[in-house]
Amino acid sequence: AMSTINKEMYTMQLREYRMRTILTQLVNENPECYDFVFIDCNPDLSQINESALFASDYVIIPLEATAFGLRGVQYVIDFYQSVKEQVKEQNGELDLLGIMLNKYDGRKNITKDISEALMQDSYYEEKLFETKIPVDTNIEQAQNYGEPLFVTFGKTKAGKAYKALAQEVLDRINQKG
């Protein structure tokens, strides 16, 4: 289904702005309903993701602390930088709010090694959120139930981590003013 939408978007005029137009209209019609809109994208460099970036003010990049995750994050950052330049040409702003370590398993040496390597790199060090989202089967169970994690498993390790991440996100947005 997503590949079909992606293909259809490719032929649209002003396709980059399609999602921004739809979301702006939705928020303007119901301003009391929205403080933030999160767009959760697949980990690819598709037209849909480009449109999502054009519709965004901030970007959070999830990074699984694995060898493939580490290699892939640079492609995502390059994609973000490319779109950021295009957005800037249209008098817009697009800021990388941060990089979130996801599916973090502190018991694994590779996870700890990658996390430490990122902290040694000045670019990543300033972008990494302090909060790490742990591996937690409750996330999968909540998905299986079709409910938000906080409804069913809010007091779990992952629930507490997401709450801490939300606070970090708010703090960073407030710092940017």
C-alpha positions as CSV (number, residue, x, y, z in Angstrom):
1,A,0.0,0.0,0.0
2,M,2.8,2.5,0.9
3,S,4.6,1.7,-2.3
4,T,1.5,2.5,-4.3
5,I,1.0,5.8,-2.5
6,N,4.7,6.6,-3.0
7,K,4.3,5.9,-6.7
8,E,1.2,8.1,-7.0
9,M,2.8,10.9,-5.1
10,Y,5.7,10.9,-7.5
11,T,3.5,12.0,-10.4
12,M,1.7,14.8,-8.4
13,Q,2.6,18.5,-8.8
14,L,4.0,20.1,-5.7
15,R,4.1,16.6,-4.1
16,E,6.6,17.8,-1.5
17,Y,3.9,20.1,0.0
18,R,1.0,17.7,-0.2
19,M,1.3,16.5,3.4
20,R,1.9,20.0,4.8
21,T,-1.2,21.3,3.0
22,I,-3.4,18.5,4.4
23,L,-2.0,18.8,8.0
24,T,-2.2,22.6,8.0
25,Q,-5.8,22.5,7.0
26,L,-6.6,19.8,9.6
27,V,-4.9,21.8,12.4
28,N,-6.5,25.1,11.3
29,E,-10.0,23.5,11.3
30,N,-9.4,22.0,14.8
31,P,-6.8,24.1,16.6
32,E,-7.9,23.1,20.1
33,C,-7.2,19.4,19.3
34,Y,-3.5,19.7,18.4
35,D,-0.4,20.9,20.3
36,F,1.9,18.7,18.2
37,V,1.6,16.4,15.2
38,F,4.0,13.4,15.0
39,I,4.6,11.8,11.7
40,D,6.0,8.3,12.1
41,C,7.7,7.2,8.9
42,N,9.2,4.0,7.6
43,P,13.0,3.8,7.6
44,D,13.5,4.6,4.0
45,L,14.2,7.6,1.7
46,S,10.9,7.6,-0.1
47,Q,8.7,10.4,-1.5
48,I,6.4,10.0,1.4
49,N,9.2,10.7,3.8
50,E,10.3,13.7,1.8
51,S,6.8,15.0,2.0
52,A,6.7,14.3,5.8
53,L,10.0,16.4,6.2
54,F,8.5,19.2,4.2
55,A,5.5,19.2,6.5
56,S,7.7,19.2,9.6
57,D,9.3,21.8,11.8
58,Y,11.5,19.3,13.7
59,V,12.9,15.9,13.0
60,I,13.7,13.1,15.5
61,I,15.7,10.3,14.1
62,P,15.4,6.9,15.8
63,L,18.6,4.9,15.8
64,E,18.9,1.2,16.7
65,A,22.4,0.7,18.2
66,T,23.4,-1.9,15.7
67,A,26.0,-2.0,12.9
68,F,23.3,-1.5,10.2
69,G,21.6,1.2,12.3
70,L,24.8,3.1,12.6
71,R,25.6,2.8,8.9
72,G,22.0,3.8,7.9
73,V,21.7,6.8,10.1
74,Q,24.2,8.8,8.0
75,Y,22.0,8.2,4.9
76,V,19.0,9.5,6.8
77,I,21.0,12.6,8.0
78,D,22.1,13.3,4.4
79,F,18.5,12.9,3.2
80,Y,17.4,15.3,6.0
81,Q,20.1,17.8,5.1
82,S,19.1,17.7,1.4
83,V,15.4,18.4,2.2
84,K,16.4,21.0,4.8
85,E,18.1,23.0,2.0
86,Q,15.0,22.8,-0.2
87,V,12.8,23.9,2.7
88,K,15.1,26.8,3.4
89,E,14.8,28.0,-0.2
90,Q,11.0,28.2,0.4
91,N,11.6,30.3,3.5
92,G,10.9,27.5,5.9
93,E,12.8,25.9,8.8
94,L,13.5,22.3,9.5
95,D,15.6,21.4,12.5
96,L,17.0,18.1,13.6
97,L,15.7,18.0,17.2
98,G,17.7,15.0,18.1
99,I,18.7,11.3,17.6
100,M,17.0,8.8,19.8
101,L,18.6,5.4,20.6
102,N,15.8,2.9,20.2
103,K,15.5,-0.8,21.1
104,Y,18.4,-0.2,23.4
105,D,19.7,-3.3,25.1
106,G,22.4,-2.4,27.7
107,R,23.2,-6.1,28.2
108,K,24.8,-6.3,24.7
109,N,28.4,-5.2,24.2
110,I,27.7,-4.0,20.7
111,T,24.9,-1.7,21.9
112,K,27.1,-0.2,24.6
113,D,30.0,0.1,22.1
114,I,28.0,1.9,19.6
115,S,26.4,4.2,22.2
116,E,29.9,5.1,23.5
117,A,31.2,5.7,20.0
118,L,28.4,8.1,19.2
119,M,29.1,10.0,22.5
120,Q,32.7,10.4,21.3
121,D,31.7,12.0,18.1
122,S,30.9,15.7,18.6
123,Y,28.2,15.8,16.0
124,Y,26.2,12.9,17.5
125,E,27.0,13.8,21.1
126,E,25.1,17.1,20.8
127,K,22.2,15.5,18.9
128,L,21.7,12.4,21.1
129,F,18.8,12.4,23.5
130,E,19.8,11.3,27.0
131,T,16.9,9.0,27.2
132,K,17.3,5.6,25.5
133,I,14.2,3.6,24.6
134,P,14.9,0.1,25.9
135,V,14.0,-3.2,24.3
136,D,10.7,-4.1,26.0
137,T,8.2,-6.8,24.9
138,N,5.4,-4.6,26.3
139,I,5.8,-2.3,23.2
140,E,5.0,-5.2,20.9
141,Q,2.1,-6.3,23.2
142,A,0.6,-2.8,23.1
143,Q,0.9,-2.8,19.3
144,N,-0.8,-6.2,19.2
145,Y,-3.7,-4.9,21.3
146,G,-3.9,-1.9,19.0
147,E,-3.5,0.5,21.9
148,P,-1.0,3.2,22.9
149,L,1.8,2.0,25.2
150,F,0.6,4.4,27.9
151,V,-2.9,2.9,28.0
152,T,-1.9,-0.6,28.8
153,F,1.8,-0.5,29.9
154,G,2.5,3.1,30.9
155,K,4.4,2.1,34.1
156,T,6.8,-0.3,32.3
157,K,10.4,0.5,31.5
158,A,9.5,1.5,28.0
159,G,6.6,3.6,29.2
160,K,8.7,5.5,31.6
161,A,11.4,6.0,29.0
162,Y,9.0,7.4,26.4
163,K,7.6,9.8,29.1
164,A,11.2,10.9,29.8
165,L,11.9,11.3,26.1
166,A,8.7,13.4,25.7
167,Q,10.0,15.8,28.4
168,E,13.4,16.0,26.7
169,V,11.6,16.8,23.4
170,L,9.6,19.6,25.0
171,D,12.7,21.0,26.7
172,R,14.5,21.1,23.4
173,I,11.6,22.7,21.5
174,N,11.3,25.3,24.3
175,Q,15.0,26.0,24.1
176,K,14.7,26.7,20.4
177,G,11.9,29.1,21.2
